Amino acid sequence: WNIAQEAFWEDYSDKVNTLKLRASWGELGNQNTDSWYPFYPTIGYKPANGGWLVNGAKPNTAAQPGLVSALMTWEKSRTWEIGLDWGAFNNRLTGSFGYFQRQTYDMVGPAQELPDVLGAKEPKINNLDMPSKGWDLQVSWRDQIDDFRYGVSLTLSDNTVTIDKYPNPSKNLGATYYDGAKLGNIWGYTTVGIAKTKEEMDAHLAKANQDALGRNWGQGDIMYADLNGDGKVNEGTSTADDSGDLRVIGNSTPRYNFGLNLDAAWKGFDLKVFFQGTLKRDYAVGSGDAMFWGGNVNKWQATGFTEHLDYFRPDANDALGQNLDSYYPRVAWDSGKNQQKQTKYLQNAAYARLKNVTLGYTLPQSITEKWYVQNLRLFVSAENLFTITSFSKLSDPELVDASGWGFGKTYPLSKTFSCGLSVTF
């Protein structure tokens, strides 16, 4: 409904020439699950995979397939949206805003945990309902002052996902899904600090025993907070209702994703600038991520970058100098007790990046037409010039999950500079 075309809007039409309300509703089926043929049991077959030689060769092996439920059916997605589009000041100012809810139900979620007496892998079924709520905003301003043209365009969006239904009545945190859980929640411990002396650690342990997380605590180790006041630090029964000292310390879902375009032109010159980023996101580094922890992982993957030199060193005569106010705990290959998910090492993965800058110049046609050229444009371009972020320098907030191999284990984005010539005859 374009309100600006109604008779009662005539007094305002010179300022706001478009004001449109819109609404939509729809429902679709979805068979795009994480398995191509989830309704077929397939036998795991591997040639020459046996662990013993039989007649001088490794035998082929086969494995019993998991169970398949005859009740499995389509997933369903129901979406509704309301929005507002506008244009003002002769469409110099335009934009749109929309709020949506997408209810995906009867999803094929992780198989429900069943007793081991079943003797086979649990069958996946339609056991998950997951609504997504969010909004998106687009605003643009374009104008011209004599020979100078310019424009600004901003897009901003956000959404959150909450679990409505999943067969996990105990709300076991190991299952990821449970009724009421927000997708991307990060459960972790609250960090008190790094013990500077053995006496400081002993005093802490007397009030908050940490034996559930590791042994042989001493100076240079992490002190974790006893939030529930029971005199010990642990995960309770590892459920949402009894999580011990675990709390939701962040969320890994990218929030408030944005893109910002700036452009200008004057007498043949043109300039375009593009920013993009995420304004809110948390990232919990895994205990085995050697690119982050340096020497605090097993000896097979330990790394040593400049940032890793900021580790706890109590000795005043140390070759690298004493460091009692370090970022990292003492270097130790001891089961990751200091690398628990915790507030101290939770990374802020929000960022804003200058993705592209392009400067060009188009020669006047009065010159180019002498060479039978309709348009001739010279340009220079640069990509990924700088990033504004407080994320660890050992990885990239935009690519941190790109490889699937963990923190920092992907090729970084490169700064790229180029120049070119565009000719139209």
C-alpha positions in Angstrom: 0.0 0.0 0.0 1.7 3.2 -1.2 0.3 5.8 1.3 2.0 8.6 -0.7 -0.5 8.1 -3.5 -3.6 8.7 -1.3 -5.5 11.9 -1.5 -4.9 12.8 2.2 -1.1 12.7 1.5 -1.1 15.4 -1.1 0.1 18.1 1.3 3.2 16.0 2.0 3.9 14.6 -1.4 6.5 17.2 -2.3 8.6 16.0 0.6 7.8 12.3 0.9 6.8 11.0 -2.6 6.9 7.2 -1.7 5.7 5.7 1.6 4.8 2.0 1.0 3.7 -0.5 3.6 4.2 -4.1 2.6 3.6 -7.6 4.1 4.2 -11.1 3.0 3.6 -14.7 4.2 4.7 -18.0 2.7 5.4 -21.6 3.5 7.8 -23.9 1.7 9.1 -27.5 2.0 12.9 -28.1 2.4 14.8 -31.2 1.5 18.2 -29.5 1.6 19.5 -31.4 4.7 23.1 -32.1 5.5 22.8 -35.6 3.8 22.0 -36.2 0.2 20.0 -39.4 0.7 19.0 -39.4 4.4 16.3 -42.0 3.8 18.7 -44.7 2.5 20.8 -46.8 4.9 24.3 -47.1 3.3 26.9 -49.7 4.2 30.3 -48.2 5.0 32.7 -50.0 2.5 36.4 -49.4 2.3 38.8 -51.3 0.0 42.0 -52.6 1.4 41.3 -51.2 4.8 41.9 -54.1 7.1 44.4 -54.0 9.8 45.9 -57.4 9.0 47.4 -59.0 5.9 45.3 -61.9 4.5 47.1 -63.8 1.7 49.6 -60.9 1.5 47.0 -58.2 1.1 44.8 -56.0 3.3 41.2 -57.2 3.1 38.2 -55.0 2.3 36.1 -53.8 5.2 32.4 -53.0 5.7 30.5 -51.4 8.5 26.9 -51.7 9.7 24.9 -48.7 8.6 23.0 -46.5 11.0 19.3 -46.8 11.4 16.9 -44.8 9.2 13.5 -43.7 10.5 10.5 -44.5 8.3 8.9 -41.4 9.8 11.4 -38.9 8.3 9.7 -36.4 6.1 10.2 -32.9 4.6 11.3 -30.0 6.7 9.0 -27.0 6.5 9.7 -23.3 6.6 7.1 -20.6 7.2 8.0 -17.0 6.8 6.3 -13.7 7.3 7.6 -10.2 7.0 6.3 -6.6 7.4 8.2 -3.6 6.0 8.2 0.0 5.0 9.7 1.6 1.9 10.2 5.3 1.5 11.4 8.0 -0.9 11.8 11.6 0.1 13.0 14.9 -1.4 12.6 13.9 -5.0 14.0 10.4 -4.2 17.3 11.8 -3.0 16.6 10.0 0.3 15.4 6.4 -0.2 15.3 3.4 2.0 13.5 0.3 3.3 13.0 -1.5 6.6 11.7 -5.0 7.1 11.1 -7.2 10.1 10.8 -10.9 9.5 10.2 -14.2 11.4 11.1 -17.5 9.8 9.8 -20.6 11.6 11.6 -23.8 10.4 9.9 -26.8 11.9 10.1 -30.5 11.6 13.9 -30.0 10.9 16.1 -33.1 10.7 18.2 -32.3 13.8 20.9 -34.4 15.5 19.7 -37.8 16.4 18.2 -38.2 19.9 20.6 -39.9 22.3 19.4 -43.5 23.0 20.7 -46.3 25.2 23.8 -48.2 24.0 21.8 -51.4 24.1 20.3 -50.3 20.7 23.4 -51.6 19.1 23.4 -49.2 16.2 23.7 -45.5 15.4 20.6 -43.6 16.4 18.3 -42.7 13.4 17.8 -39.0 12.5 14.2 -37.8 12.6 12.2 -34.6 12.3 12.8 -33.5 15.9 13.8 -29.8 15.8 11.8 -26.5 15.6 14.0 -23.4 15.1 12.6 -19.9 14.6 14.7 -17.0 13.3 13.8 -13.4 14.0 15.5 -10.4 12.5 15.4 -7.2 10.5 17.2 -5.4 7.7 17.6 -1.8 6.9 18.7 0.0 3.7 19.2 3.8 3.5 20.6 5.8 0.6 21.1 9.5 -0.1 22.0 10.8 -3.5 22.4 14.4 -4.6 24.1 16.6 -7.2 25.5 20.1 -6.6 26.5 21.7 -9.9 29.1 19.3 -11.5 29.6 17.4 -8.2 27.6 14.2 -7.7 27.8 12.1 -4.5 26.0 9.2 -2.8 25.9 7.3 0.5 24.3 3.9 0.9 24.1 1.8 4.1 22.8 -1.7 4.6 22.4 -3.1 8.1 20.8 -6.4 9.2 20.5 -8.6 12.2 18.9 -11.9 13.2 18.8 -14.4 16.1 17.8 -18.0 16.3 16.2 -19.7 19.2 15.5 -23.4 19.7 11.7 -24.0 20.2 11.7 -27.8 20.4 14.3 -30.5 20.6 14.2 -33.9 22.5 16.7 -33.0 25.2 14.6 -32.8 28.4 17.6 -32.6 30.7 19.0 -29.7 28.6 22.4 -31.4 28.4 24.9 -28.8 27.2 26.8 -31.4 25.2 23.9 -31.8 22.8 24.1 -28.1 21.7 20.3 -28.0 21.2 17.7 -27.7 24.0 14.4 -25.9 24.4 15.0 -22.2 24.8 18.7 -22.2 23.7 20.0 -19.4 21.5 22.0 -20.7 18.6 25.7 -19.7 19.0 25.7 -19.4 22.8 29.2 -19.9 24.2 29.3 -21.5 27.7 32.5 -20.8 29.6 34.1 -20.0 33.0 34.7 -16.6 34.5 38.4 -15.8 34.8 39.7 -14.3 38.1 43.2 -13.9 36.7 46.7 -15.5 36.6 48.2 -16.4 39.9 51.4 -14.5 40.4 52.7 -16.6 43.2 52.1 -20.1 44.6 50.7 -18.6 47.8 48.1 -16.6 45.7 47.0 -19.8 44.0 46.8 -21.8 47.2 44.6 -19.1 48.8 42.4 -19.2 45.8 42.1 -23.0 45.8 41.2 -23.0 49.5 38.0 -21.1 48.5 37.5 -22.5 44.9 38.9 -26.0 44.4 39.7 -26.5 40.7 40.6 -30.2 40.6 37.8 -30.9 38.2 39.7 -28.9 35.6 43.2 -30.1 36.3 45.9 -30.9 38.8 49.1 -29.4 40.1 48.0 -25.8 40.1 50.7 -23.2 40.8 51.9 -19.7 39.9 51.3 -18.8 36.3 48.1 -20.8 36.1 44.6 -19.5 35.6 42.3 -18.9 38.6 38.7 -19.6 37.8 35.7 -18.0 39.6 33.4 -20.1 41.8 30.2 -18.5 40.8 27.7 -20.7 42.6 29.6 -20.5 45.9 29.9 -24.3 46.5 33.7 -24.1 47.1 34.7 -25.8 43.8 34.9 -25.0 40.2 33.2 -27.4 37.8 30.5 -27.8 35.2 27.9 -29.3 37.6 25.9 -31.9 35.7 26.6 -30.0 32.5 23.0 -29.0 31.9 21.5 -25.6 31.4 19.7 -25.9 34.8 22.8 -27.2 36.7 25.8 -25.8 34.9 28.0 -25.4 38.0 30.3 -22.4 37.3 29.7 -22.4 33.5 27.8 -19.4 32.2 26.8 -18.0 28.8 29.8 -15.7 28.3 29.1 -14.8 24.6 27.5 -15.7 21.3 29.3 -16.7 18.1 26.4 -15.5 15.8 27.5 -12.6 13.6 25.2 -9.7 14.6 24.6 -6.3 12.9 26.2 -7.1 9.6 26.7 -4.0 7.5 27.9 -2.6 4.2 28.6 1.1 3.5 29.1 2.5 0.0 30.4 6.0 -0.7 30.7 7.4 -4.2 31.4 10.8 -5.7 32.1 12.2 -9.2 33.3 15.5 -10.5 34.3 16.5 -14.1 35.4 13.1 -15.2 36.8 12.0 -11.9 35.0 9.3 -9.9 35.6 7.7 -6.5 34.0 4.7 -4.9 34.7 3.4 -1.3 33.2 0.3 0.2 33.3 -0.8 3.8 31.8 -4.0 5.3 31.9 -5.7 8.6 30.1 -7.2 11.7 29.4 -5.0 14.7 28.9 -7.8 17.3 30.3 -11.3 17.5 32.2 -13.4 20.1 34.7 -16.1 19.4 35.8 -18.8 21.8 39.3 -20.2 21.0 39.6 -23.9 21.3 42.1 -25.5 23.7 43.9 -27.1 20.9 44.2 -24.0 18.6 48.0 -23.8 18.5 48.0 -20.6 16.4 46.5 -18.8 19.4 48.0 -20.6 22.4 51.6 -20.9 21.1 53.5 -23.1 23.5 50.5 -23.9 25.6 49.4 -26.9 23.5 50.9 -30.3 22.8 54.5 -30.4 21.5 53.4 -31.5 18.1 51.6 -28.3 17.2 53.2 -25.7 19.5 53.9 -22.4 17.7 55.9 -19.3 18.6 54.9 -15.9 17.2 55.8 -12.5 18.6 52.4 -12.3 20.4 53.2 -15.6 22.3 56.1 -13.9 24.0 53.7 -12.3 26.4 53.5 -15.4 28.7 54.0 -15.7 32.4 57.7 -15.6 33.5 58.3 -15.3 37.3 62.1 -15.3 37.2 63.6 -11.8 37.3 66.8 -13.2 35.7 64.9 -14.7 32.7 66.6 -14.0 29.4 63.3 -12.5 28.1 62.7 -10.6 31.3 60.3 -11.1 34.2 56.6 -10.9 33.2 54.1 -11.2 36.0 51.3 -9.2 34.2 51.2 -11.4 31.1 48.4 -12.1 28.7 49.2 -15.8 28.5 49.6 -18.2 31.4 52.8 -20.2 32.0 54.0 -22.4 29.1 53.0 -26.0 30.0 51.9 -29.1 28.0 49.4 -30.3 30.7 46.0 -31.3 29.4 44.7 -27.8 28.6 43.7 -26.9 32.1 44.5 -23.2 31.5 42.8 -23.3 28.1 39.3 -23.8 29.2 36.7 -21.6 27.5 36.7 -18.5 29.7 36.1 -14.8 29.7 39.8 -13.7 29.6 40.4 -15.3 26.2 37.0 -14.7 24.7 37.7 -12.8 21.5 35.7 -9.9 20.2 35.2 -10.8 16.5 33.5 -7.6 15.5 35.3 -5.7 12.7 35.0 -3.1 10.0 37.1 -3.5 6.9 37.8 -1.2 4.0 37.1 -3.7 1.2 37.6 -1.6 -1.8 38.7 1.9 -3.0 38.5 2.8 -6.7 39.6 6.1 -8.2 38.9 6.7 -11.9 39.1 9.4 -14.6 37.1 9.4 -17.8 38.6 11.4 -20.7 36.2 13.9 -22.3 34.4 12.6 -25.4 35.6 15.6 -27.3 39.1 14.1 -27.1 38.3 10.4 -27.4 35.9 10.7 -30.4 38.9 11.7 -32.5 40.1 8.1 -32.1 36.6 6.7 -32.6 36.4 5.8 -28.9 33.1 6.3 -27.2 34.4 6.1 -23.6 37.9 5.8 -22.2 38.4 5.4 -18.4 41.6 5.0 -16.4 41.4 3.7 -12.9 43.3 2.5 -9.9 41.9 0.2 -7.2 42.9 -1.2 -3.8 41.3 -3.9 -1.7 41.5 -4.8 2.0 43.5 -1.7 2.9 42.8 -1.8 6.6 40.7 -3.4 9.3 39.3 -1.9 12.5 39.1 -4.7 15.1 40.2 -5.8 18.5 40.4 -9.4 17.4 43.6 -11.3 17.9 46.2 -10.5 15.3 46.9 -14.2 14.9 43.8 -14.7 12.8 41.2 -12.8 10.7 37.7 -12.1 12.1 36.2 -12.5 8.6 37.9 -15.8 7.9 38.2 -17.4 11.4 35.8 -20.2 10.5 36.5 -20.4 6.8 38.8 -23.4 6.7 37.1 -25.6 9.3 40.6 -26.5 10.7 40.4 -24.1 13.6 41.7 -20.7 14.6 44.2 -19.0 12.2 44.5 -22.1 9.9 43.5 -20.4 6.6 45.4 -18.2 4.1 44.8 -14.6 5.1 43.2 -11.9 2.9 45.8 -10.0 0.9 46.0 -6.3 0.2 45.6 -6.0 -3.6 46.5 -3.0 -5.8 45.6 -2.8 -9.4 45.2 -0.3 -12.3 43.5 -0.6 -15.6 42.0 0.9 -18.7 38.4 0.6 -19.8 37.7 1.4 -23.5 34.3 1.4 -25.3 34.1 1.8 -29.1 
